[in-house]
Amino acid sequence: MTTAPDVVRSAYAQLVVTDLARARWFWCDMLGFHVQYEDASVICLRGTDELTHHSLVLRQGETAALDHLSYRVRTGEDVDRAEAYFSALGLPVRRVPKGTGTPGVGDAVRVIDPLGFPVEFFHDIERAERHIQRYDLRRGAEIARLDHFNICTPDIPAAYAHYEALGFGCSETIEGDEHELYAAWMYRKQTVHDVAFTGGAGPRLHHVGVATHESHQVLRTADLFGSQRQEHHIERGPGRHGVSNAFYLYLRDPDGHRVEIYTSDYYTGDPDHETYRWNVRDDRRRDFWGNAVIESWYKEASPVLDLDGRPRPVVDAVLDESAVRVGADGLGIVEPDRKDG
């Protein structure tokens, strides 16, 4: 049996944007990412705490989309294991030698995973100058690091099984009365999640989650956008999730890519860490407190590309007559239509 690669953590997302200058304003000036590399077609960004070359890459293109998600693996041999593992599954696999892919990244493998997402696995990456105590360089929302990816898929159990096979643990789930799986938050680093699953049409990227150190920085983000009369970029929040306990704010960048500003989750590194299971009928899973979720947060997401840069087809979820999928926090339960008499 082919061995799965040893994944360390979610490492970076590469997004296609249609106006690089406008994207730079949003992600750098407003959110506070540091520019590590920049040319006419790409910008590599990182947070204040990150010591690797980047955690977010913006690539100029004609249509906004997810280019790929990327996970760091434990060793160079794990890059080879990723190639063998996904090849054995009969999935599209492409080797990306150092210098031919994203700036700063060493040898890598890109695949279309069983869920239809473009995913990269790498080990080597250039190091970056330590900015952890460069308070003089901080600005905007003072983003500290990448935290997680949230992906849209019509088959949550299949997503769970795929990531479980890659060695991911599960911090929290949303389940039905008979333990039907509606959503899951899964991790390799010792936080609540590196990846979570949104039930719905996919493959699509629901959001990239980026962490701040303190909740006041989440509120500051909202104030900054308001002060520039750019509050239309705020989609949802601020508030606190039941799932993950995160204090959050969701925004949309100029191309519609969604980002969650995120803080206050918890440690999951104990070997006997137990999954916390929410019932789908418990509305506090969505918001421990906060504003009601709006329709766009449930229905809109970024398309994804294949390994040749073409849009991937989207498959819708299959629903029964008594439920409707509404997003990353599970199902919104509705009663079937009733007729008098």
N, C-alpha and C positions, 0 to 999 in steps of 0.2 A: 504494500500500500504506500502511495506517495505521501511524504510528510509535508504538512502545512508549514509555511514560513512562520517564524516567531516574531509576531508584530509587537513593537514597543508602544506605539501611540499613533494617534492621528497627527499628521505632520504639516500638511499644507493643502490648500485648495487653489486651483488655478481656474480663474473665471475669464471668459471672453467679454469684453466691454466694447461699446461702440464709439466712445469718446474718452480717450485715455486722460486727457487733461481734466475733464469733468469728474472722472472716477478718482483721479489723484486728489482733487479737492475734497471729495467725500471721505475717502479712506485715510488720507494723511492729515489734511488741515482740520477736519472735523472730528474724526475718530482717534487721531493721534498715532497712527502707524508710522514707523521709521522707514525711510527709503534706504534699502541696502544696495540695490542695483537698478539702473534705469537706462533705457535707450528709446529709440523712436517707436518701438512696437511692444515693449513689455516693461513693467515695473514690478520689482520684488520687494515685499514689505515684511516687517517683523514688529512684534510688540516690545515693550520696554524690558521684559524679563527674558526674552528669547536669545539664546546664544548660537543658534543656527542661522543660516543665511536668510531664510524667509519662512513665513507661515501663510502668506497669501501672495498670489501672483495674479496680476492684471495683464491680460493680453489683448491688444487691439484686434478687433475683428468686425465683420459686417453684421453679425447677429449675436445678441447677448445669449450666453449659454454657459454651462459648466463644461470646461475642457477636461479636467480630471480631478479626482480626489487622490490624496497621497498618504500612505502610511510608511513610517520608518520601521525597518526590521532590525533584528539584533546584530546580525553579522553580514558580511559579504556573501557567505554561503547561503544565507536565507534569501537573498535575491535569486540565486540559482534555484532554491527550493520553490520559490513563488512561480518561477517559469515552469518548472516540472509539474507542480501541483495543478495549475490552471490548464496546462496543456493536457494533462491526464483527464481533466473534466471535459475536454473537447471544446474549450472556449477560445476566443481570439486572444492571442498572446503576441506581444512585440517587445523585443529587446531594445533598450534605448541606451547606447553607449555614452559614457561621460563626454560632455561637450556637444552632444547632438540634441539634447532635450532642454529642460528648464535650466537657466543659469544657476550655477552653484551646486547642482546635484550631480553625484557620481553615477556609476552604472546603475541602471534601473530596469525594471520590467513593467510594462503597462499591459493591462488585460481588460476585457469586458467581463465583469464578474457574473455569477449566475442570476443576479437581479437586473442585469442590463446596464450597469454603471461602468464608466471608464475609471479604472483605479490603478494607481502606480505604487510599486513597492521599491524602496531604495534603502541603502544603509549609509553610504558616504555622502556627506554634505559639507560645504565650506563653513567654517566657524565665523562668528561675528563678534565685533567689539562688545564688551560688557557694558550695558546701559542701565543695569538694575538701580544704581544709585546716581545716575545722571539726571537728577531732578530738574536741572536747568534745561534739559532737552524735551521735557514732557509738555504736551499740549493737547488740546481737544479732550476727548474722553479718556485719555491716558490708558489705552488698551495695553494689557500686560502680556497676553498670549492667546494663541488659538486654543479653544477648549474642545469643540466637537463639530461633527457634521450631523445634519438631520436630513434624511432622504425619504422621498415619496415612493412607495411601492404598493402594488395591489395585493401582495401576498406576504403578510406579516410573519406567519409561521415559517415560510421559506427563508425570509431574511434572518430570522432568529437562528434557524438551523445552519445557514451559511456562516454567520459570524461565530456561532458556537464552535463550529468545526475549525475556525481559525484561532480558537483559544480564548475568545472573549468571554468575560463574565457578564452577569446581568444584575443591575442594581435595582431596577424597578420595572414593573409591568402594569398594563391595564388589561383586565380580564373580565369576561362575562360571568354570569352566575354558575355556569358549568365549566369555568376556567378556559373559555375560548380566549385566544390571544389576540388582542386588538392593537397593542403597542408595546414596545420594549426599549429600554435604555441600556446599552451594553458598553463595556469598558475593557481596556488593557492597561492604561495608566490608572493610578489609584484615586480616581475621582468618579463622579456619577456616570459619566459616559464619554466615549470617543465617537460613538455613532448612535443615533436613535432613528426610529422608523415611523413615518407618517403613513397611515392607511389611505390609499387613494391612487389615482392614476399615476403611473410611473413607467420607466424611471425618470424622475425629476429631482432636482435639489430643492428641498424646502428652505433650509437656511444653513449658514455658517454661524457657529456660536463662538464668540470671542469674550475673554474674561477680563474684568477689572478687579482690583483688590477690594474695593469698598463700595457700598451701595450708593454713597453720595456721588460717586463718579457716574453711575447710571443716571441719576437725576440731573447731574451737570450736563450730560449728553443732550437731554431734552431741552434744557435751558439754552445750550449753545445753538441748537437748530432753531429754536424760537427767536433768539436774539437776532438771527440773520434772516428772519421771515422765511425760513425753510422748514417749518414745522410739518409740511405735507410729506416729508420723508419719514415721519413717525407713523407707524402702522398700528401698533398695539402696545399698551402699557403706559407708564410703568406699573408693575404689579409684582406679586410673588406667586410662583407656581406651587401647587401641591406636590406634584411629581418633581423631584430633585431639590425642592425647597429654594429654588433659584429666584433671586430678585432680578427682574428682567426689563428690557425695553427692546422692541422689535422695530427696525427701520428698513426702508427700501432704498437702495442706491440709485443713481440716475438711470440705470438700465433695468431696474426692478429686482435685482438680486436682493434677497432678504438676509439681514444680519441680526443676530440676537446679541445684545450687550448683557452680560451674564455674570452673576457673582453669588456667593454664599451657599454653594453646594457642600458636599461632605466627603469624608475619606471612605474608601472602599477596599483598602489594601489587606484587611485581615483575611486569612485563608478560609475562615468560616463565615465570611460575610453573607448574610441572607438577603434574598430578593424581597423587596417590599412590593406587595401586590395590591393595586387599587382596583376597586370594582368600577366597571364602566358607568354605573348609575350614580356614582359619587361625583357631583359637580365640583367638589373642592380639588379634584385632580387638575382641573384646568387652571383655576385661580384660587389659591388659598385666600387671597383678596385681590381685587383689581377690577378693571373694566371688562365688560363682556367681550368675547372674541368676535371679531368682525368677519364677514364672509370672505374677503380676499385672503385672510390668513389661512382659511380652510381650503380654498380652491386654487390659489395661484402659486406657481413655483417655477424655477428656472429649468428649461430643457437641458438635456445633456447630449454630448457629442460622442461619436464612435472614434476609433483609433485613427481614422483618416479625416477627422474634423467634420463629419456629416451628422446632422441631427438624428438621434435615435428615435425609433417609433415609440409611441406611448400606448400602454395598455391600461384600460380602465379597470377599476375594482368591480367585482361581482358582488352584489348586495342581495340580501334576502328582503322580504317584503316589510319587515318590521324594524329595519335599522338603516341608517344612512351614515356613511363615513364622513367625518368632519375634520380630520387633521391629526396632528402629531400626538394629541392627548387622547386619542381613542375615538369612540363612537358617540354620536348624539342619538339617544334612543327616542324614537317616535312611535306612537301607537298606530297600528294599521287603521285605515279608514273604516268607520263603523256606519252602518245604514240602519235607520229606524225601522222597526217592524220586523 
